[in-house]
Amino acid sequence: MTTVHDPTEAIRELLEQQFRAHTERLTELTLYSRQPDRGGYDPDTLRALMETARKGIADTAQALRRMSDGTYGRCEQCGDTIPTARLEILPWARFCVPCQRRHQD
Ligand SMILES: [Zn+2]
């Protein structure tokens, strides 16, 4: 039992957990979409939920890939380090806060 707290390791676990959760969600929604009553969802809601799950899978998979190639935690725009506090809230963040803002404009 180690007492050393490695934030990156905690974030990786979180990402893996979220990746699995989104994948399971998408599998479940895909099954619903093939049922005549779509699991009780209206088509637009179901489509939106599937889109969210797909985006979640893509975001978390990308973040995990950046972790394995060593570019995780670096802003893709300016190359600055993304603060750990931000990554703990938004582990799939690809940009630092200023770049993210510019990105959304
Ligand atoms: Zn940046």
Backbone and ligand atoms as CSV (ligand in chain L), in Angstrom:
chain,resi,resn,atom,element,x,y,z
A,1,MET,N,N,0.853,-1.201,0.000
A,1,MET,CA,C,0.000,0.000,0.000
A,1,MET,C,C,0.882,1.242,0.000
A,2,THR,N,N,0.767,2.035,-1.003
A,2,THR,CA,C,1.566,3.245,-1.099
A,2,THR,C,C,0.720,4.481,-0.777
A,3,THR,N,N,1.367,5.469,-0.188
A,3,THR,CA,C,0.638,6.682,0.165
A,3,THR,C,C,0.916,7.791,-0.840
A,4,VAL,N,N,1.760,7.509,-1.816
A,4,VAL,CA,C,2.091,8.517,-2.815
A,4,VAL,C,C,0.883,8.758,-3.716
A,5,HIS,N,N,0.543,10.017,-3.859
A,5,HIS,CA,C,-0.599,10.365,-4.700
A,5,HIS,C,C,-0.099,10.893,-6.041
A,6,ASP,N,N,-0.336,10.107,-7.061
A,6,ASP,CA,C,0.048,10.530,-8.399
A,6,ASP,C,C,-1.208,10.973,-9.137
A,7,PRO,N,N,-1.336,12.300,-9.360
A,7,PRO,CA,C,-2.578,12.776,-9.974
A,7,PRO,C,C,-2.805,12.176,-11.367
A,8,THR,N,N,-1.725,11.972,-12.121
A,8,THR,CA,C,-1.886,11.430,-13.473
A,8,THR,C,C,-2.480,10.024,-13.427
A,9,GLU,N,N,-2.020,9.243,-12.445
A,9,GLU,CA,C,-2.527,7.873,-12.309
A,9,GLU,C,C,-4.011,7.882,-11.954
A,10,ALA,N,N,-4.388,8.805,-11.071
A,10,ALA,CA,C,-5.797,8.932,-10.689
A,10,ALA,C,C,-6.639,9.354,-11.889
A,11,ILE,N,N,-6.089,10.274,-12.691
A,11,ILE,CA,C,-6.810,10.757,-13.870
A,11,ILE,C,C,-6.945,9.642,-14.903
A,12,ARG,N,N,-5.883,8.845,-15.040
A,12,ARG,CA,C,-5.944,7.738,-15.998
A,12,ARG,C,C,-7.056,6.746,-15.611
A,13,GLU,N,N,-7.130,6.460,-14.314
A,13,GLU,CA,C,-8.182,5.552,-13.845
A,13,GLU,C,C,-9.561,6.129,-14.122
A,14,LEU,N,N,-9.685,7.427,-13.886
A,14,LEU,CA,C,-10.950,8.106,-14.130
A,14,LEU,C,C,-11.324,8.014,-15.615
A,15,LEU,N,N,-10.342,8.258,-16.481
A,15,LEU,CA,C,-10.584,8.217,-17.917
A,15,LEU,C,C,-10.997,6.811,-18.363
A,16,GLU,N,N,-10.299,5.806,-17.833
A,16,GLU,CA,C,-10.622,4.432,-18.207
A,16,GLU,C,C,-12.028,4.060,-17.760
A,17,GLN,N,N,-12.359,4.535,-16.559
A,17,GLN,CA,C,-13.691,4.309,-16.017
A,17,GLN,C,C,-14.754,4.967,-16.911
A,18,GLN,N,N,-14.483,6.211,-17.301
A,18,GLN,CA,C,-15.443,6.940,-18.117
A,18,GLN,C,C,-15.543,6.342,-19.514
A,19,PHE,N,N,-14.404,5.904,-20.041
A,19,PHE,CA,C,-14.408,5.276,-21.357
A,19,PHE,C,C,-15.319,4.045,-21.337
A,20,ARG,N,N,-15.162,3.218,-20.301
A,20,ARG,CA,C,-16.000,2.014,-20.160
A,20,ARG,C,C,-17.466,2.385,-19.996
A,21,ALA,N,N,-17.735,3.379,-19.176
A,21,ALA,CA,C,-19.122,3.784,-18.926
A,21,ALA,C,C,-19.784,4.261,-20.209
A,22,HIS,N,N,-19.061,5.087,-21.000
A,22,HIS,CA,C,-19.619,5.590,-22.263
A,22,HIS,C,C,-19.832,4.450,-23.255
A,23,THR,N,N,-18.900,3.515,-23.279
A,23,THR,CA,C,-19.005,2.382,-24.194
A,23,THR,C,C,-20.230,1.527,-23.850
A,24,GLU,N,N,-20.388,1.261,-22.554
A,24,GLU,CA,C,-21.551,0.475,-22.121
A,24,GLU,C,C,-22.844,1.205,-22.438
A,25,ARG,N,N,-22.832,2.503,-22.232
A,25,ARG,CA,C,-24.003,3.334,-22.501
A,25,ARG,C,C,-24.354,3.270,-23.997
A,26,LEU,N,N,-23.343,3.391,-24.836
A,26,LEU,CA,C,-23.594,3.375,-26.277
A,26,LEU,C,C,-24.121,2.003,-26.722
A,27,THR,N,N,-23.569,0.934,-26.167
A,27,THR,CA,C,-24.041,-0.411,-26.485
A,27,THR,C,C,-25.519,-0.550,-26.118
A,28,GLU,N,N,-25.839,-0.072,-24.931
A,28,GLU,CA,C,-27.211,-0.143,-24.433
A,28,GLU,C,C,-28.151,0.664,-25.338
A,29,LEU,N,N,-27.738,1.887,-25.682
A,29,LEU,CA,C,-28.570,2.749,-26.513
A,29,LEU,C,C,-28.732,2.173,-27.920
A,30,THR,N,N,-27.654,1.544,-28.427
A,30,THR,CA,C,-27.726,0.937,-29.751
A,30,THR,C,C,-28.756,-0.194,-29.755
A,31,LEU,N,N,-28.774,-0.963,-28.681
A,31,LEU,CA,C,-29.778,-2.024,-28.567
A,31,LEU,C,C,-31.186,-1.422,-28.554
A,32,TYR,N,N,-31.367,-0.364,-27.776
A,32,TYR,CA,C,-32.666,0.319,-27.732
A,32,TYR,C,C,-33.085,0.775,-29.119
A,33,SER,N,N,-32.123,1.336,-29.846
A,33,SER,CA,C,-32.456,1.916,-31.154
A,33,SER,C,C,-32.961,0.852,-32.129
A,34,ARG,N,N,-32.645,-0.415,-31.856
A,34,ARG,CA,C,-33.092,-1.495,-32.730
A,34,ARG,C,C,-34.422,-2.089,-32.291
A,35,GLN,N,N,-34.882,-1.691,-31.112
A,35,GLN,CA,C,-36.171,-2.198,-30.638
A,35,GLN,C,C,-37.299,-1.352,-31.215
A,36,PRO,N,N,-38.466,-1.986,-31.445
A,36,PRO,CA,C,-39.588,-1.234,-32.028
A,36,PRO,C,C,-39.993,-0.027,-31.183
A,37,ASP,N,N,-39.922,-0.142,-29.852
A,37,ASP,CA,C,-40.315,1.001,-29.011
A,37,ASP,C,C,-39.106,1.841,-28.573
A,38,ARG,N,N,-37.926,1.525,-29.127
A,38,ARG,CA,C,-36.668,2.230,-28.817
A,38,ARG,C,C,-36.439,2.385,-27.320
A,39,GLY,N,N,-36.836,1.370,-26.543
A,39,GLY,CA,C,-36.626,1.413,-25.094
A,39,GLY,C,C,-37.416,2.514,-24.419
A,40,GLY,N,N,-38.425,3.031,-25.135
A,40,GLY,CA,C,-39.265,4.082,-24.566
A,40,GLY,C,C,-38.770,5.485,-24.878
A,41,TYR,N,N,-37.637,5.615,-25.602
A,41,TYR,CA,C,-37.090,6.932,-25.955
A,41,TYR,C,C,-37.701,7.429,-27.257
A,42,ASP,N,N,-37.861,8.735,-27.367
A,42,ASP,CA,C,-38.247,9.254,-28.684
A,42,ASP,C,C,-36.974,9.346,-29.527
A,43,PRO,N,N,-37.120,9.295,-30.853
A,43,PRO,CA,C,-35.936,9.181,-31.719
A,43,PRO,C,C,-34.911,10.288,-31.532
A,44,ASP,N,N,-35.368,11.513,-31.330
A,44,ASP,CA,C,-34.423,12.632,-31.183
A,44,ASP,C,C,-33.602,12.511,-29.913
A,45,THR,N,N,-34.279,12.152,-28.820
A,45,THR,CA,C,-33.588,11.982,-27.543
A,45,THR,C,C,-32.550,10.880,-27.655
A,46,LEU,N,N,-32.984,9.756,-28.247
A,46,LEU,CA,C,-32.090,8.618,-28.384
A,46,LEU,C,C,-30.864,8.999,-29.219
A,47,ARG,N,N,-31.092,9.720,-30.305
A,47,ARG,CA,C,-29.988,10.135,-31.170
A,47,ARG,C,C,-29.024,11.048,-30.405
A,48,ALA,N,N,-29.606,11.984,-29.642
A,48,ALA,CA,C,-28.766,12.918,-28.867
A,48,ALA,C,C,-27.944,12.170,-27.813
A,49,LEU,N,N,-28.582,11.198,-27.151
A,49,LEU,CA,C,-27.865,10.428,-26.124
A,49,LEU,C,C,-26.743,9.611,-26.741
A,50,MET,N,N,-27.003,9.048,-27.914
A,50,MET,CA,C,-25.971,8.254,-28.591
A,50,MET,C,C,-24.818,9.142,-29.020
A,51,GLU,N,N,-25.157,10.349,-29.461
A,51,GLU,CA,C,-24.128,11.303,-29.882
A,51,GLU,C,C,-23.231,11.676,-28.694
A,52,THR,N,N,-23.867,11.915,-27.544
A,52,THR,CA,C,-23.127,12.241,-26.324
A,52,THR,C,C,-22.199,11.095,-25.925
A,53,ALA,N,N,-22.726,9.871,-25.988
A,53,ALA,CA,C,-21.909,8.711,-25.624
A,53,ALA,C,C,-20.733,8.559,-26.586
A,54,ARG,N,N,-21.010,8.735,-27.892
A,54,ARG,CA,C,-19.943,8.626,-28.899
A,54,ARG,C,C,-18.857,9.660,-28.672
A,55,LYS,N,N,-19.291,10.890,-28.372
A,55,LYS,CA,C,-18.331,11.957,-28.120
A,55,LYS,C,C,-17.520,11.640,-26.867
A,56,GLY,N,N,-18.183,11.106,-25.845
A,56,GLY,CA,C,-17.501,10.725,-24.609
A,56,GLY,C,C,-16.442,9.671,-24.868
A,57,ILE,N,N,-16.780,8.696,-25.699
A,57,ILE,CA,C,-15.823,7.636,-26.049
A,57,ILE,C,C,-14.630,8.245,-26.781
A,58,ALA,N,N,-14.915,9.099,-27.763
A,58,ALA,CA,C,-13.838,9.710,-28.555
A,58,ALA,C,C,-12.939,10.577,-27.676
A,59,ASP,N,N,-13.545,11.396,-26.819
A,59,ASP,CA,C,-12.776,12.297,-25.949
A,59,ASP,C,C,-11.873,11.519,-24.995
A,60,THR,N,N,-12.451,10.501,-24.345
A,60,THR,CA,C,-11.657,9.766,-23.360
A,60,THR,C,C,-10.595,8.908,-24.050
A,61,ALA,N,N,-10.937,8.330,-25.214
A,61,ALA,CA,C,-9.951,7.518,-25.938
A,61,ALA,C,C,-8.770,8.380,-26.372
A,62,GLN,N,N,-9.064,9.582,-26.859
A,62,GLN,CA,C,-7.992,10.505,-27.274
A,62,GLN,C,C,-7.094,10.872,-26.107
A,63,ALA,N,N,-7.729,11.147,-24.956
A,63,ALA,CA,C,-6.948,11.526,-23.768
A,63,ALA,C,C,-6.039,10.367,-23.343
A,64,LEU,N,N,-6.568,9.140,-23.376
A,64,LEU,CA,C,-5.757,7.976,-22.999
A,64,LEU,C,C,-4.613,7.766,-23.990
A,65,ARG,N,N,-4.871,8.055,-25.250
A,65,ARG,CA,C,-3.815,7.926,-26.255
A,65,ARG,C,C,-2.729,8.976,-26.008
A,66,ARG,N,N,-3.152,10.188,-25.679
A,66,ARG,CA,C,-2.164,11.240,-25.368
A,66,ARG,C,C,-1.343,10.858,-24.146
A,67,MET,N,N,-1.985,10.169,-23.187
A,67,MET,CA,C,-1.231,9.713,-22.005
A,67,MET,C,C,-0.159,8.713,-22.408
A,68,SER,N,N,-0.506,7.798,-23.319
A,68,SER,CA,C,0.486,6.774,-23.658
A,68,SER,C,C,1.569,7.334,-24.572
A,69,ASP,N,N,1.283,8.364,-25.370
A,69,ASP,CA,C,2.373,8.913,-26.193
A,69,ASP,C,C,3.074,10.104,-25.533
A,70,GLY,N,N,2.672,10.417,-24.287
A,70,GLY,CA,C,3.406,11.407,-23.501
A,70,GLY,C,C,3.049,12.858,-23.773
A,71,THR,N,N,1.984,13.111,-24.519
A,71,THR,CA,C,1.604,14.497,-24.789
A,71,THR,C,C,0.445,14.945,-23.916
A,72,TYR,N,N,0.006,14.057,-23.016
A,72,TYR,CA,C,-1.131,14.391,-22.165
A,72,TYR,C,C,-0.797,15.560,-21.252
A,73,GLY,N,N,-1.784,16.463,-21.074
A,73,GLY,CA,C,-1.605,17.579,-20.153
A,73,GLY,C,C,-0.948,18.776,-20.804
A,74,ARG,N,N,-0.728,18.693,-22.113
A,74,ARG,CA,C,-0.143,19.792,-22.858
A,74,ARG,C,C,-1.217,20.339,-23.808
A,75,CYS,N,N,-1.332,21.659,-23.848
A,75,CYS,CA,C,-2.330,22.274,-24.713
A,75,CYS,C,C,-1.982,22.009,-26.181
A,76,GLU,N,N,-2.957,21.549,-26.950
A,76,GLU,CA,C,-2.702,21.238,-28.359
A,76,GLU,C,C,-2.524,22.489,-29.206
A,77,GLN,N,N,-2.958,23.626,-28.632
A,77,GLN,CA,C,-2.889,24.861,-29.390
A,77,GLN,C,C,-1.563,25.577,-29.169
A,78,CYS,N,N,-1.248,25.857,-27.886
A,78,CYS,CA,C,-0.075,26.690,-27.594
A,78,CYS,C,C,1.071,25.879,-26.972
A,79,GLY,N,N,0.809,24.611,-26.596
A,79,GLY,CA,C,1.869,23.772,-26.035
A,79,GLY,C,C,2.122,23.976,-24.566
A,80,ASP,N,N,1.361,24.876,-23.941
A,80,ASP,CA,C,1.509,25.104,-22.510
A,80,ASP,C,C,0.994,23.915,-21.716
A,81,THR,N,N,1.471,23.802,-20.485
A,81,THR,CA,C,0.980,22.752,-19.593
A,81,THR,C,C,-0.421,23.104,-19.110
A,82,ILE,N,N,-1.328,22.165,-19.198
A,82,ILE,CA,C,-2.678,22.376,-18.671
A,82,ILE,C,C,-2.637,22.071,-17.176
A,83,PRO,N,N,-3.093,23.015,-16.327
A,83,PRO,CA,C,-3.005,22.792,-14.877
A,83,PRO,C,C,-3.724,21.509,-14.443
A,84,THR,N,N,-3.098,20.791,-13.498
A,84,THR,CA,C,-3.681,19.532,-13.014
A,84,THR,C,C,-5.092,19.748,-12.478
A,85,ALA,N,N,-5.318,20.885,-11.826
A,85,ALA,CA,C,-6.648,21.175,-11.279
A,85,ALA,C,C,-7.707,21.150,-12.384
A,86,ARG,N,N,-7.326,21.653,-13.563
A,86,ARG,CA,C,-8.262,21.649,-14.687
A,86,ARG,C,C,-8.467,20.220,-15.193
A,87,LEU,N,N,-7.376,19.463,-15.253
A,87,LEU,CA,C,-7.467,18.091,-15.751
A,87,LEU,C,C,-8.270,17.201,-14.805
A,88,GLU,N,N,-8.236,17.528,-13.515
A,88,GLU,CA,C,-8.999,16.726,-12.566
A,88,GLU,C,C,-10.496,16.943,-12.737
A,89,ILE,N,N,-10.850,18.123,-13.213
A,89,ILE,CA,C,-12.265,18.405,-13.451
A,89,ILE,C,C,-12.649,17.941,-14.853
A,90,LEU,N,N,-11.743,18.171,-15.810
A,90,LEU,CA,C,-12.006,17.903,-17.220
A,90,LEU,C,C,-10.852,17.065,-17.780
A,91,PRO,N,N,-10.816,15.773,-17.433
A,91,PRO,CA,C,-9.629,14.957,-17.749
A,91,PRO,C,C,-9.357,14.814,-19.251
A,92,TRP,N,N,-10.354,15.077,-20.094
A,92,TRP,CA,C,-10.137,14.930,-21.533
A,92,TRP,C,C,-9.824,16.276,-22.186
A,93,ALA,N,N,-9.557,17.305,-21.354
A,93,ALA,CA,C,-9.278,18.644,-21.891
A,93,ALA,C,C,-8.081,18.600,-22.846
A,94,ARG,N,N,-8.223,19.211,-24.011
A,94,ARG,CA,C,-7.129,19.241,-24.990
A,94,ARG,C,C,-6.462,20.600,-25.049
A,95,PHE,N,N,-7.108,21.595,-24.434
A,95,PHE,CA,C,-6.585,22.959,-24.509
A,95,PHE,C,C,-6.523,23.575,-23.120
A,96,CYS,N,N,-5.608,24.526,-22.951
A,96,CYS,CA,C,-5.600,25.300,-21.720
A,96,CYS,C,C,-6.813,26.234,-21.751
A,97,VAL,N,N,-7.089,26.887,-20.635
A,97,VAL,CA,C,-8.315,27.681,-20.552
A,97,VAL,C,C,-8.387,28.796,-21.617
A,98,PRO,N,N,-7.324,29.626,-21.750
A,98,PRO,CA,C,-7.405,30.688,-22.784
A,98,PRO,C,C,-7.635,30.148,-24.198
A,99,CYS,N,N,-6.958,29.037,-24.551
A,99,CYS,CA,C,-7.111,28.466,-25.896
A,99,CYS,C,C,-8.505,27.860,-26.071
A,100,GLN,N,N,-8.999,27.236,-25.002
A,100,GLN,CA,C,-10.342,26.663,-25.059
A,100,GLN,C,C,-11.365,27.755,-25.352
A,101,ARG,N,N,-11.183,28.912,-24.684
A,101,ARG,CA,C,-12.101,30.034,-24.900
A,101,ARG,C,C,-12.046,30.500,-26.348
A,102,ARG,N,N,-10.838,30.626,-26.851
A,102,ARG,CA,C,-10.669,31.072,-28.237
A,102,ARG,C,C,-11.304,30.065,-29.192
A,103,HIS,N,N,-11.165,28.791,-28.833
A,103,HIS,CA,C,-11.688,27.696,-29.644
A,103,HIS,C,C,-13.205,27.756,-29.760
A,104,GLN,N,N,-13.850,28.187,-28.676
A,104,GLN,CA,C,-15.309,28.174,-28.647
A,104,GLN,C,C,-15.911,29.384,-29.326
A,105,ASP,N,N,-15.109,30.436,-29.541
A,105,ASP,CA,C,-15.643,31.675,-30.165
A,105,ASP,C,C,-16.017,31.445,-31.617
L,1,ZN,ZN,ZN,-3.178,26.814,-24.895
